[in-house]
């Protein structure tokens, strides 16, 4: 959740600019990474970072030192699109407009893949090349969260689950359109059988929706479909 009093941009162009600049700094630091979450679907929600021998807070500090447009306010990291004067830290974030909030997630935590890959590069309309987690693996990260929250009756969680379901339908159709498949073996950190549990449940809720049932079958390799 964003901190109070901080202006957050909804501009996809601002988000793409932030993502490209963040990637430049992470690559300079030798940190493999991939974008996941809502930003990856829509082409910054979250960035999955493969961290080795460095604390995530130390990494954030290095980001801020290498590019002054990255700044913290409270526990959150932001990309400041319009920094004012020589302000720093909380001050520069709170007085600036159109900030991009960045969630840095460590690979292997919260059930995420242990490796920030495989990568799928997307060229944004601004001409910026952005690395997202391969859609064939990205769908499994979303499916895992959807499955975990499926039985919850809490209003906020129900809303999130419904949103996740719409995202799953979207990327399933996208995979079909782009002749891609779900890549179970590429998800490092969970067994194939664990991942198949999520997909079985998704297939179950699609019952009666012929278009989506056919799309799901099209994006699962025949040998994997036989395991469902």
N, C-alpha and C positions, 0 to 999 in steps of 0.2 A: 504494500500500500504506500502511496506517495505521502511525503510529509506535508503537513498543513502549510499553506502559504507559498508553496512552490509551484510555479507554472510549468505544466507538462505539455509538450507539444503532441499533437495527433497527426502531424505531417509525416507522411511516408518518406518524403524527400529528406527531411531532417533526420529521420531514423536511419535511412540508408547512408547518409553522410556520417552519422555517428558510428554506424557499424563498420564502414570502410576504414575510418580513422582508428577505431579500436583494433581492427584486424592488423593494421600497419604496426601499431605499437606492440601487440601481442607477438607478432611474427618477429619483430626486432628483439623481443625478450626470449624468443625460442619456445613459446607456449602454443602447442597445438590447440585448436579451438574450432567450434562450429556453433552456429546459431540454431536455436530450437524455439519451441513455443509459437505464439501468435505471429511474431515477425516472420518466422520461417514459413508459416502457412501462407501469408499474404504477400510476401515479397514485393523497436528492438524489444522484444519481449525478454528473452533470456539468452545468455551465451554460456555454452558448456565449455569449460576450460579444463584441459588435461594438465594438472599441476604435478610437477615432480620436484621434490626437495625444496619447496618454497610454500610458505603460508599464504593463503588467499588474501589476507589483509596486507601482507608485505607486497604482494603482486599489485594490489590496488594502489598502494603508495607509489610504486614504480610507475604505474600508468599516469598518475597525477604529475610526477616529476618529469616524465618524458613529453607530455602534452598537457599544457595548462588548461585546455578546454575540458579535461576530466577533473571533477571535483566531488567532494563528499558533503553530505548534509545528514547529520545523524548517522544511521547505519547504512544509508543508501549511497550508491555511486551514480553520478549523473554526467552526461555530456552536455556542456553549456554551449548552445549555438550562438549566443550573443553576449559574451562576457563584457562587463562594464568596468572600465578603468583597471586598477591594479588590485581589485578585491580578490580574496581567496577563500577557500573552504565554504562553510555554510553561507557566508555573506554573498559570495559571487553567485551561488545557486539561487538564493532567495530573492535577489534583486534582478535576476535575469529572466527573460521571457523564452518560451519555447525550449525548455530543457528536455533532454531525453533521459529517462530513468533506465538504468542498466542493472539487471539481475545477473550476478556472476555465480554460476553453479559449478561445483567441482565434479569432474567426471568420477563416476563410481559411487557418489552419495545420492541419497534419496531414491535409490533404485534405478538411477540413470546409468547409461552405458559407461563402462570403465575407461573407454577410449573415446576421444572426441572425433569420431570417424565411423564409417567412411564419409568422405566429403562430397558434396554436390555443389558446384559453383553456379550461381545465378547472376546474370548481368541485369542490374537494375536499369530503369529507363534513363537514369542520369549517366549511364555508362560505367558505373562502379560494379566491380566483380565482388560478390559477397559469398562467403562460404557458409552453407547451411548443412546440417546433418542430412545425410542421404535420405530422401523421402521414404525409401523402403525400410529404413530403420526408424526414422522420425515418427512414422505412423504407430510403431510399437510403443514409443515413449508416451504418446497420447492415449493409446489404448490401455496401457497399464494404469494411468491415473483415472480414466473413465471407469475401468473395472473396479478399482478400489473404492470409488465413491458411489457406485451404482445403487447400493442398498440404503444409503443415507437418506433421511427424511428432513434434514436441516434445510431450510429454505435457500440459504446461500450455496450450500453444497449441491442441491438439486439444480439450481440455476447454472452452476459450473458444469455439472454433469451433462445437462442438456446442451450447453455450448460445446463441450467436448464431443458429444455425439454428432453435432453438426459439422465439426471439424473433421471427424472421422469419415463421414460421408463424403465431404469435399475432397479429402486427399485420396480416398479410395477411387473416386471418379477421375481424379487427376492422374493417379498412377496408371489407370486403365487407358486414359487418353494418350499418355506418354510411353505406353508399352513397357512399364516398369513393374516389378514384382516386390512383394514383401520379402525382405532378406533376413530370415531368422538367424542364420549363422553369423551375420555381421554384428549382431547385438551382443557385445561382450559384457558379461556380468549377470546374465540370466540364461538358464538352459532353454533349449528349444521347447521342451515340454511345458515349462512355465509360461513361455510366450504363447504357446498354442492354446492354453486355457483362456487367455484374454480373447483370442480370435474366435474360439468356439462360442463364447458368450456373445460376441458381436454378431456372429452369424445367426445366433438364436434370436436376437432382438430384430434382425432384419427379416424374419419370417413373414412372408406375404408381400414384401416389397420386391417385386420381380427385378426391377432395374438394379437395385442395390445388391441383391443376391447374385445376379449375373456379374456385376462389376467386381464384387469381392472374389468370386471364383476366378475371374480373369486375371487378378493380380496376385494369385497364389499359385505357385508351381504345382503341377499335377501330383507329384510325390508328396508334397506338403499337404495338399487338399485331402489326400487319402488318409492322412493322420488325424484329420479333424473329426 
